[in-house]
């Protein structure tokens, strides 16, 4: 890693010497009505002209809140929650409008290569310095993206070369004055003189020490060692043609559980150990023709994840059990491979009656292989899923005030008995220059295949719990409705606005986890189809920017997520209709000040109370129960000072996260803890400082 970083610095230094007049673009504004977005229609479109609301998180917004990775970047959008779901390994998932991670389709540069295994840990593994922006589309999107795009779609758009520039950054965090978290990262962007070719490079190294909140000798935050690097390149052989190539490599070692110097992991009283090697890449080729009224895009995207892992509890006193455990400890291997390929043909008809119509026809193929095995637990997932999708879309701008987006996708999935057809329709009406009304309808589905949380082995009641799929499991379907009004008013020195977004999502054959008993290792859950569920609510947003000096953005969600019938999460405990780990209200606010060389950001995240299963087994927890948590808040503050020089720019920054330390205070203790009993902020009070050099 050291040699890799030295090479990176040499390249960027050489470049900076040969380009002394390199310039930098002004900071992006969070309140930017003219953002170009692609997720809603798969074609570039101004945000104000999109019939579907798209929220954008740009790289400047990510930097302002000091988000080190993708997971920390997603908490500052209405309807989005990132939660930590394991006290030992700290896997995370993203909830959109109250729906769990499996309902959200995460894309990388528009391609669904975010595999089920990546859904467990990659939110934290993706470094923020590779992200250009994140586009969020809430509501059903299966018409374009196939299985799992029910709750919403998140499109991670990685950085591309735009100008000749480079930067190196170092930061360090102190977690509750007990543990340290170090990161060093670098970027470089190089453009040819003709601007027909460009290269963007990134590298990131992070190491976090283990953290024990309740001083019981077992971690609440695991040890992390992460190294990632990659590149995005483009080449334009002709003015009407473009080739994009990207790749990234992520290595991560993660250890949580008993804090001990013993090695290997199975000598600890209880622990989880993970070693990930992830490679991802993609090739896109676009040709424009017919006087740029038509375009053809072909693509191939690939991702594979190799994982070695351990999840185990060392037996206490039984000599026979201990001997058997030491002879065959529960180590496992995982391999996940995702291939996505297809083409997309776009053609604009102008005029089309009274306006313009962009027609899109596409074919998309997704191949996903998931293999996960722990021989000593007799645990095996070996699954190959294949989905062929054919979609058609009409994006008709009828006139300056009215637009109509319609589409239909047919999916042929090897785990679904017959083809599934997913229609959608969205209307945009611009009442005037300031007010927009949108209405959308769409259907979606989730195939009965292994999803991210199914692959997590959890500690509970002194044993481990696992998930298996019911042989009768069939696809889950949804119908979603969205109605919104958007108002923005712009003057010479300020811009302000608000959005009110109503959502309604009806699930059929909803997936549920049913406890079906125990074996010699612990609890077994079966994924079954329930009767159905209804998710409904309202997202409220407000935003304002005063003279590009003071900027405020905030949002609040009020929702209800209920199954048709009560669901039993723990044997012997009466079932409940509420979705677990799903608060009925949550929100955020970000206040940014920037003037001359000084900037600061104050951000706030609120999470309401929720119901969380809690298994007995730890000394502090003697009964099984469904626990109702208290609400909690996170307030964070960052200061940045910029020092300009002739050839470079230096940023010095300091900050504190979770100022009032509203970290969970009732963690289980000891080796027999319920590792899924975790619900609070991702980390306790954390102070940090850093330095960033741009040249």
C-alpha positions in Angstrom: 0.0 0.0 0.0 2.8 2.4 0.8 4.4 1.9 -2.6 1.1 2.4 -4.3 0.6 5.7 -2.6 4.1 6.8 -3.4 3.4 6.1 -7.1 0.2 8.0 -6.8 2.0 11.1 -5.3 4.7 10.9 -8.0 2.1 10.9 -10.8 0.1 13.8 -9.3 3.3 15.8 -8.6 4.5 15.3 -12.1 1.2 16.4 -13.4 1.0 19.5 -11.3 4.4 20.7 -12.5 3.4 20.4 -16.1 0.0 22.2 -15.5 0.7 25.2 -13.3 -2.4 27.0 -14.6 -4.9 24.3 -13.5 -8.0 25.9 -12.1 -10.9 24.6 -10.0 -14.6 24.9 -10.4 -16.7 26.7 -7.8 -18.3 24.7 -5.1 -21.5 23.1 -5.9 -24.7 24.2 -4.2 -26.9 21.8 -2.4 -29.9 24.0 -3.5 -29.2 23.6 -7.3 -32.3 23.5 -9.5 -30.3 22.9 -12.6 -28.7 19.5 -11.7 -28.6 17.0 -14.5 -30.0 13.7 -13.4 -30.2 10.3 -15.1 -31.7 7.8 -12.6 -35.4 8.4 -13.3 -35.3 8.0 -17.1 -31.9 6.5 -17.9 -31.3 9.6 -20.0 -29.8 13.0 -19.0 -32.5 15.4 -17.8 -32.7 18.6 -15.8 -33.9 18.0 -12.4 -36.8 20.5 -12.7 -38.0 18.7 -15.9 -38.0 15.2 -14.4 -41.5 13.7 -13.9 -40.1 11.8 -10.9 -38.5 13.6 -7.9 -34.8 12.9 -7.8 -32.8 14.0 -4.7 -29.1 14.7 -5.3 -26.2 14.4 -2.8 -23.2 15.9 -4.4 -19.5 15.6 -3.4 -19.5 19.0 -1.7 -22.4 18.0 0.5 -20.6 14.8 1.4 -17.5 16.8 2.3 -19.4 19.3 4.4 -20.8 16.7 6.8 -17.4 14.9 6.9 -18.8 11.6 5.5 -15.9 9.2 5.1 -17.8 6.6 3.2 -21.1 5.9 1.4 -22.9 4.9 4.6 -22.3 8.2 6.3 -23.3 10.1 3.1 -26.9 8.9 2.9 -28.4 10.1 6.2 -29.1 13.6 4.9 -32.0 13.0 2.5 -35.6 12.9 3.4 -37.0 9.3 3.7 -33.5 7.7 4.0 -32.1 6.0 7.1 -28.9 4.1 7.4 -28.9 1.7 10.4 -26.3 -0.5 12.0 -27.7 -4.0 12.6 -25.0 -6.0 14.4 -23.2 -5.1 17.6 -20.3 -7.4 16.6 -19.6 -6.9 12.9 -21.5 -3.6 12.4 -23.1 -4.5 9.1 -25.4 -1.7 7.8 -28.4 -1.4 5.6 -30.2 1.5 3.9 -34.0 2.0 4.5 -36.0 4.1 2.0 -39.4 5.3 3.2 -39.4 2.7 6.0 -38.6 -0.3 3.8 -35.6 -2.5 4.6 -32.4 -2.7 2.5 -33.6 -5.6 0.4 -36.4 -3.3 -1.0 -33.8 -0.8 -2.3 -31.9 -1.2 -5.6 -28.4 0.2 -5.2 -26.7 1.0 -8.6 -23.2 1.9 -9.4 -23.1 4.2 -12.4 -26.5 3.0 -13.3 -25.7 -0.7 -13.1 -27.2 -3.1 -10.5 -23.8 -4.7 -9.5 -24.3 -4.1 -5.8 -24.6 -7.8 -4.9 -26.4 -9.3 -1.9 -23.2 -9.8 0.0 -22.1 -6.2 -0.8 -25.4 -5.1 0.7 -24.1 -6.1 4.2 -20.8 -4.2 4.3 -20.1 -2.2 1.2 -22.1 0.9 2.4 -19.1 1.4 4.7 -16.5 0.1 2.4 -17.2 2.6 -0.5 -14.9 5.6 0.2 -16.5 9.0 -0.3 -13.6 10.3 -2.4 -14.7 8.0 -5.3 -18.2 9.5 -5.3 -19.2 12.3 -7.6 -22.8 12.4 -6.6 -25.6 10.2 -5.4 -29.1 10.3 -7.0 -32.0 9.0 -4.9 -35.3 8.0 -6.4 -37.9 7.1 -3.8 -40.8 4.7 -4.8 -41.1 1.8 -7.2 -38.6 1.8 -10.1 -38.8 -1.8 -11.3 -39.9 -0.5 -14.8 -36.3 0.4 -15.4 -34.2 -1.6 -13.0 -35.9 -5.0 -12.4 -36.1 -7.0 -9.1 -35.9 -5.2 -5.7 -36.5 -1.6 -6.9 -39.6 -1.4 -4.7 -38.8 1.0 -2.0 -36.5 3.2 -4.1 -33.3 3.4 -6.2 -29.9 4.8 -5.1 -27.5 5.5 -8.0 -23.9 6.0 -6.9 -22.1 8.0 -9.7 -18.4 7.8 -9.4 -16.1 10.6 -10.2 -15.0 11.2 -13.8 -12.1 13.4 -15.1 -13.3 17.0 -15.6 -10.2 19.1 -15.3 -6.5 18.8 -14.5 -6.4 18.7 -10.7 -5.2 16.6 -7.8 -5.6 16.4 -4.0 -4.2 14.5 -1.0 -6.0 14.4 2.3 -5.3 13.0 5.8 -7.7 12.9 8.7 -7.9 11.3 12.1 -10.8 10.7 14.4 -10.9 10.1 18.1 -13.8 7.9 19.1 -15.0 8.7 22.6 -11.4 9.4 23.5 -10.7 5.6 23.5 -10.1 4.6 19.9 -8.6 6.2 16.8 -9.7 6.1 13.1 -7.2 7.1 10.5 -7.7 7.8 6.8 -5.4 8.9 4.0 -6.7 9.4 0.5 -5.8 10.9 -2.9 -7.4 11.8 -6.2 -6.0 12.9 -9.5 -7.9 14.0 -12.6 -6.0 14.3 -16.0 -7.5 15.6 -19.2 -5.9 15.6 -22.6 -5.3 18.8 -24.5 -7.9 17.9 -27.1 -10.3 16.9 -24.2 -11.0 13.7 -26.1 -9.6 11.5 -23.3 -9.4 11.7 -19.5 -8.3 9.7 -16.5 -9.4 9.9 -12.9 -7.5 8.0 -10.2 -8.4 7.5 -6.5 -6.8 5.7 -3.6 -8.0 5.4 0.0 -6.4 3.8 3.1 -8.4 3.6 6.4 -7.7 1.9 9.7 -10.0 2.1 12.8 -9.2 0.7 16.2 -11.6 -1.5 18.1 -14.0 0.3 20.4 -15.6 -1.1 23.6 -18.5 1.1 24.9 -19.5 -0.7 28.1 -16.1 -2.0 29.1 -17.1 -5.7 29.1 -14.1 -6.8 26.9 -16.3 -7.1 23.8 -16.4 -4.6 21.0 -19.2 -2.3 19.9 -17.2 -1.0 16.9 -15.0 -3.6 15.2 -11.4 -3.2 14.0 -11.3 -2.1 10.4 -8.4 -2.1 7.9 -9.6 -0.9 4.4 -7.6 -0.2 1.3 -9.3 0.8 -2.0 -8.2 2.2 -5.3 -9.5 2.5 -8.8 -9.9 4.6 -12.0 -12.4 6.0 -14.4 -11.4 6.7 -18.0 -13.0 8.0 -21.1 -12.0 8.2 -24.7 -13.9 9.9 -27.6 -12.7 8.4 -30.9 -15.1 10.7 -32.8 -17.2 13.6 -31.7 -20.3 11.4 -31.6 -18.8 8.5 -29.8 -17.6 7.9 -26.3 -16.1 4.9 -24.5 -16.1 4.9 -20.6 -14.1 2.3 -18.7 -14.0 2.0 -14.9 -12.6 -0.3 -12.3 -12.2 -0.4 -8.5 -10.6 -2.7 -6.0 -11.6 -2.8 -2.3 -9.8 -4.9 0.4 -11.2 -4.9 4.0 -10.3 -6.8 7.1 -12.9 -6.5 9.9 -12.8 -8.1 13.4 -15.3 -7.7 16.2 -16.1 -9.5 19.4 -13.9 -10.3 22.4 -11.0 -7.9 22.4 -8.0 -10.2 22.7 -4.5 -10.5 21.3 -5.1 -14.2 20.7 -5.0 -15.4 17.1 -6.7 -17.0 15.2 -10.3 -15.7 15.7 -11.7 -19.0 17.0 -9.6 -18.7 20.2 -11.7 -15.7 21.2 -14.7 -16.3 23.5 -17.0 -14.8 20.8 -16.1 -13.0 17.6 -16.8 -12.3 13.9 -13.9 -12.0 11.4 -14.3 -10.9 7.8 -11.8 -10.5 5.0 -13.2 -9.1 1.8 -11.6 -8.7 -1.6 -14.0 -6.9 -4.0 -13.3 -6.1 -7.7 -15.7 -4.2 -9.8 -15.5 -2.8 -13.3 -17.5 -1.6 -16.2 -17.4 -0.6 -19.9 -20.0 1.7 -21.6 -19.9 2.6 -25.2 -22.3 5.3 -26.7 -22.7 6.4 -30.2 -25.0 9.3 -31.2 -26.4 9.5 -34.7 -29.3 10.9 -36.7 -28.1 14.5 -36.0 -27.9 13.5 -32.3 -31.6 12.7 -32.1 -30.7 9.0 -31.6 -28.2 7.2 -29.5 -27.2 3.6 -28.8 -25.6 2.6 -25.5 -24.1 -0.8 -24.9 -22.6 -1.8 -21.5 -21.0 -4.6 -19.5 -20.5 -4.4 -15.8 -18.9 -6.9 -13.5 -18.4 -7.4 -9.8 -17.0 -10.2 -7.7 -16.5 -10.6 -4.0 -14.3 -13.1 -2.3 -14.8 -13.4 1.5 -13.2 -15.5 4.2 -15.2 -15.3 7.4 -15.6 -16.6 10.9 -18.6 -16.4 13.2 -18.5 -18.4 16.4 -18.8 -18.7 20.2 -16.3 -20.7 22.1 -18.0 -23.4 24.3 -17.7 -22.8 28.1 -17.0 -25.9 30.2 -18.0 -29.0 28.3 -14.7 -30.6 27.3 -16.3 -32.7 24.5 -18.0 -29.7 22.9 -14.8 -27.6 23.3 -12.6 -30.3 21.7 -15.1 -30.7 18.8 -15.2 -26.9 18.3 -11.4 -26.5 18.3 -11.0 -29.4 15.8 -13.6 -27.9 13.4 -14.1 -24.2 14.1 -16.8 -22.4 12.1 -14.8 -20.7 9.4 -16.5 -20.1 6.1 -16.0 -19.0 2.5 -18.1 -16.8 0.3 -18.0 -16.0 -3.4 -20.3 -13.6 -5.2 -20.2 -12.8 -8.8 -22.5 -10.3 -10.6 -22.6 -9.7 -14.4 -24.8 -7.1 -16.0 -24.9 -6.5 -19.7 -27.3 -5.0 -22.2 -28.1 -2.2 -24.6 -30.3 0.9 -24.7 -31.6 2.7 -27.8 -32.9 6.3 -27.4 -34.7 8.2 -30.1 -36.2 11.7 -29.9 -39.2 12.5 -32.1 -39.5 16.2 -32.5 -42.1 17.4 -33.0 -44.4 14.8 -31.4 -47.8 16.3 -31.7 -47.3 19.5 -29.6 -43.9 18.6 -28.0 -40.9 16.3 -28.0 -40.9 12.6 -27.1 -37.8 10.6 -26.2 -38.5 6.9 -26.8 -36.2 4.3 -25.0 -36.0 0.6 -25.8 -33.6 -1.6 -23.8 -32.6 -5.1 -23.0 -30.9 -5.8 -19.7 -29.5 -9.1 -18.4 -28.4 -9.7 -14.8 -26.5 -12.9 -13.7 -25.9 -13.2 -9.9 -24.1 -16.1 -8.3 -24.1 -16.3 -4.5 -22.1 -19.0 -2.7 -21.7 -18.9 1.1 -20.6 -21.9 3.2 -19.7 -22.7 6.8 -19.2 -26.5 6.9 -19.2 -26.8 10.7 -22.7 -25.3 10.9 -23.9 -27.3 7.9 -24.7 -24.0 6.4 -24.7 -23.5 2.6 -26.2 -21.0 0.2 -25.4 -21.8 -3.4 -27.6 -19.9 -5.7 -27.5 -18.6 -9.3 -30.2 -16.1 -10.3 -30.7 -14.8 -13.8 -33.0 -12.0 -14.9 -33.6 -10.9 -18.5 -35.4 -7.6 -18.7 -36.9 -5.9 -21.7 -38.2 -2.3 -21.2 -39.8 0.4 -23.2 -40.3 4.0 -22.1 -41.9 7.2 -23.5 -40.7 10.5 -22.0 -43.1 13.0 -23.6 -42.8 16.7 -23.0 -46.2 17.6 -24.2 -45.7 21.3 -23.7 -43.8 23.7 -21.5 -46.1 22.9 -18.6 -47.0 19.3 -18.9 -44.9 16.1 -19.2 -45.9 12.4 -19.3 -43.5 9.6 -18.6 -44.8 6.0 -19.2 -43.0 2.7 -19.4 -43.3 -1.0 -19.2 -40.7 -3.7 -18.3 -41.0 -7.4 -18.7 -38.8 -9.6 -16.5 -38.0 -13.2 -17.1 -36.4 -14.5 -13.8 -35.4 -18.0 -13.2 -36.9 -18.0 -9.6 -40.2 -16.7 -10.9 -42.7 -19.1 -12.6 -43.8 -16.7 -15.3 -42.9 -13.3 -16.7 -43.6 -10.3 -14.6 -44.7 -7.1 -16.2 -44.1 -3.8 -14.4 -45.8 -0.7 -15.7 -45.3 2.9 -14.5 -46.7 6.3 -15.3 -45.7 9.8 -14.0 -47.1 13.2 -14.7 -45.3 16.5 -14.2 -47.3 19.8 -14.3 -45.6 23.1 -14.0 -48.2 25.5 -12.8 -45.7 28.4 -13.2 -42.0 29.1 -12.9 -42.1 28.3 -9.2 -44.5 25.5 -8.6 -44.4 21.9 -9.9 -46.9 19.0 -9.3 -46.0 15.4 -9.8 -48.0 12.2 -9.7 -46.6 8.7 -10.1 -47.7 5.1 -10.2 -45.6 2.0 -10.5 -45.4 -1.6 -9.7 -42.4 -3.7 -8.6 -41.3 -7.1 -7.4 -38.7 -9.0 -5.4 -37.6 -12.4 -6.6 -37.5 -15.2 -4.0 -33.7 -15.3 -3.8 -31.1 -14.8 -1.0 -30.9 -11.1 -0.1 -28.3 -9.3 2.0 -29.6 -9.8 5.5 -30.2 -13.5 4.8 -26.4 -13.9 4.6 -25.7 -12.6 8.1 -25.0 -15.1 10.9 -26.1 -13.4 14.1 -25.4 -14.1 17.8 -28.5 -14.6 19.9 -29.3 -16.4 23.2 -25.8 -17.9 23.5 -26.0 -19.4 20.0 -26.1 -18.3 16.4 -29.1 -17.6 14.2 -29.4 -18.3 10.5 -32.0 -17.7 7.7 -33.1 -20.1 5.1 -35.6 -19.8 2.3 -39.0 -21.6 2.3 -39.3 -24.1 -0.6 -42.8 -22.4 -1.2 -41.4 -18.9 -1.3 -42.7 -16.9 -4.2 -42.1 -13.4 -5.5 -43.2 -10.3 -3.5 -45.1 -7.6 -5.5 -45.9 -4.0 -4.9 -48.0 -1.1 -6.1 -46.8 2.4 -5.3 -48.3 5.8 -5.6 -46.5 9.2 -5.1 -48.0 12.7 -5.1 -45.9 15.7 -4.6 -45.8 19.5 -4.9 -42.5 21.4 -5.3 -42.1 25.1 -4.8 -38.9 27.1 -5.4 -38.5 30.9 -5.5 -35.3 32.4 -6.8 -34.2 36.1 -6.4 -30.9 37.8 -7.1 -29.4 37.1 -3.6 -31.4 34.1 -2.4 -33.3 31.0 -3.3 -35.7 29.1 -1.2 -38.3 26.3 -1.5 -40.1 23.3 -0.1 -41.4 19.9 -1.2 -44.3 17.9 0.1 -44.2 14.2 -1.1 -47.0 11.7 -0.2 -46.2 8.0 -0.7 -48.3 4.9 -0.6 -46.9 1.4 -1.2 -49.0 -1.8 -1.0 -47.1 -5.1 -0.7 -48.5 -8.5 -1.6 -46.9 -11.8 -0.4 -44.6 -9.7 1.7 -41.4 -11.5 2.9 -41.3 -12.2 6.6 -38.8 -14.1 8.8 -40.6 -16.8 10.8 -38.9 -18.5 13.7 -39.1 -22.3 13.1 -37.1 -23.7 16.0 -33.5 -24.5 17.0 -30.8 -26.9 16.2 -27.5 -27.6 18.0 -26.1 -24.3 16.9 -29.0 -21.9 17.7 -32.1 -20.2 16.2 -33.4 -20.9 12.7 -35.6 -18.5 10.8 -37.4 -19.2 7.5 -38.2 -16.6 5.0 -41.8 -17.0 4.1 -44.6 -15.1 2.3 -46.9 -13.1 4.6 -50.3 -11.8 3.8 -49.3 -8.3 2.7 -48.3 -4.9 4.1 -49.0 -1.2 3.7 -46.3 1.5 3.9 -47.6 5.1 3.7 -46.5 8.5 4.8 -45.3 12.0 3.9 -41.9 13.5 3.3 -41.5 17.2 4.0 -38.4 19.1 2.7 -37.3 22.7 3.0 -34.2 24.5 1.6 -32.8 27.9 1.3 -29.6 29.6 0.1 -28.7 33.2 1.0 -26.1 34.8 -1.3 -24.2 31.5 -1.5 -23.0 32.3 2.1 -25.7 30.6 4.3 -27.5 27.5 3.2 -30.1 25.5 5.0 -31.6 22.2 4.1 -33.9 19.9 6.1 -36.5 17.2 5.9 -38.9 15.2 8.1 -40.7 11.9 7.4 -43.9 10.8 9.1 -44.9 7.3 8.1 -46.7 4.1 9.0 -45.3 0.6 8.1 -47.7 -2.2 9.0 -48.3 -5.8 8.0 -51.9 -6.9 7.3 -51.6 -9.5 10.1 -49.3 -9.7 13.2 -45.9 -11.3 12.7 -44.2 -13.4 15.3 -40.5 -12.4 15.6 -39.7 -14.4 18.7 -41.1 -17.8 19.7 -43.6 -17.4 22.5 -43.8 -13.6 22.2 -47.1 -12.2 20.7 -46.7 -11.0 17.2 -46.9 -7.3 16.1 -48.0 -5.7 12.9 -45.4 -2.9 12.9 -42.2 -3.3 10.9 -39.3 -3.8 13.4 -36.5 -1.3 13.4 -38.7 1.2 11.6 -39.5 4.5 13.4 -42.7 6.3 12.4 -40.9 9.6 12.2 -37.3 10.8 11.5 -35.6 13.7 9.9 -32.4 15.8 9.4 -31.2 19.4 9.0 -27.9 20.8 7.6 -26.8 24.4 8.1 -23.8 25.6 6.1 -21.9 28.9 6.3 -19.2 29.7 3.8 -17.6 33.1 3.4 -14.1 33.9 2.0 -11.7 31.3 3.5 -13.9 30.1 6.4 -16.7 27.6 6.3 -18.6 25.6 8.8 -21.4 23.0 8.8 -23.9 22.1 11.6 -25.9 19.0 10.9 -28.6 17.2 12.9 -30.2 13.8 12.5 -33.4 12.7 14.5 -34.7 9.2 14.8 -38.0 8.4 16.5 -38.8 5.4 18.7 -39.1 1.9 17.1 -39.6 -1.7 18.1 -36.6 -4.0 18.3 -36.5 -7.7 19.2 -34.3 -8.5 22.1 -33.3 -12.1 22.9 -32.4 -13.3 26.4 -29.0 -14.9 27.0 -26.7 -12.1 28.2 -26.4 -11.6 32.0 -28.2 -8.3 31.7 -31.2 -9.7 29.7 -33.1 -12.6 31.3 -36.3 -12.6 29.1 -37.1 -12.4 25.4 -39.0 -9.2 24.5 -40.0 -6.8 21.8 -38.5 -3.5 23.1 -39.7 0.0 22.3 -36.6 2.3 22.0 -36.4 5.9 23.0 -36.0 8.5 20.2 -32.5 9.9 19.8 -30.6 12.7 18.0 -27.2 13.3 16.6 -25.8 16.8 16.4 -22.4 17.4 14.6 -20.3 20.4 13.8 -17.4 21.1 11.4 -15.1 24.1 10.8 -12.9 24.5 7.7 -10.2 27.1 7.0 -8.8 27.4 3.4 -5.3 28.8 2.8 -4.8 29.6 -0.9 -1.4 29.6 -2.5 -0.1 30.2 -6.0 -0.2 26.7 -7.2 -2.3 25.0 -4.6 -4.9 25.3 -1.9 -4.7 24.0 1.7 -7.8 23.1 3.8 -7.5 22.6 7.6 -10.6 21.3 9.3 -11.8 20.2 12.8 -15.1 18.9 14.0 -17.1 16.8 16.4 -19.8 14.2 15.6 -22.6 13.2 17.9 -21.8 16.2 20.2 -24.2 15.1 23.0 -23.1 11.5 22.8 -26.6 10.0 22.4 -25.1 6.6 21.7 -27.0 3.5 22.8 -26.6 3.0 26.6 -28.1 -0.5 27.1 -25.9 -2.8 25.0 -25.9 -6.5 26.0 -22.7 -7.6 27.7 -20.6 -10.7 27.4 -20.2 -13.5 24.9 -23.8 -14.5 24.9 -25.2 -11.1 23.9 -27.8 -10.6 21.3 -25.7 -9.0 18.6 -28.8 -7.7 16.7 -29.9 -5.7 19.7 -28.5 -2.4 18.4 -30.4 0.6 17.3 -28.7 3.9 18.1 -26.3 6.2 16.3 -23.5 4.6 14.3 -20.8 5.9 16.7 -20.4 7.7 20.0 -19.1 11.2 20.4 -16.2 11.5 18.0 -13.7 14.4 17.4 -11.6 14.8 14.3 -9.2 17.0 12.4 -7.8 16.8 8.9 -5.7 18.5 6.2 -6.5 18.5 2.5 -4.0 19.7 -0.2 -5.4 20.6 -3.7 -3.1 21.4 -6.6 
